[in-house]
């Protein structure tokens, strides 16, 4: 027979994670009304990534899972970063491509 060692989280642990998520949500709203200049988006994304990490680790039970589950979760994050990099490389290059095309067409 296969024996599975499953971690059973307590209600207190779930309530602590819920409280942390609520605090981070309030912090997100508070930061949205502050003026940090170019850092507003960076701060908001950092808070969002922290909330996502809490959800993945505790509510999706990755924290207590096998190494194989960690590999699959990590590969999903890596793939997401690759797609973001490809999308942002296209987005960032749009300005100079249009400028170069307009110079070419003016000649």
PECORSUL-V444649 format. One record per helix or strand. SS is the DSSP state (hx for helix, st for strand). FROM is the first residue (numbers start at 1). TO is the last residue. If there is no record, write none. Layout:
SS:FROM:TO
SS:FROM:TO
This chain:
hx:11:32
hx:39:59
hx:67:106
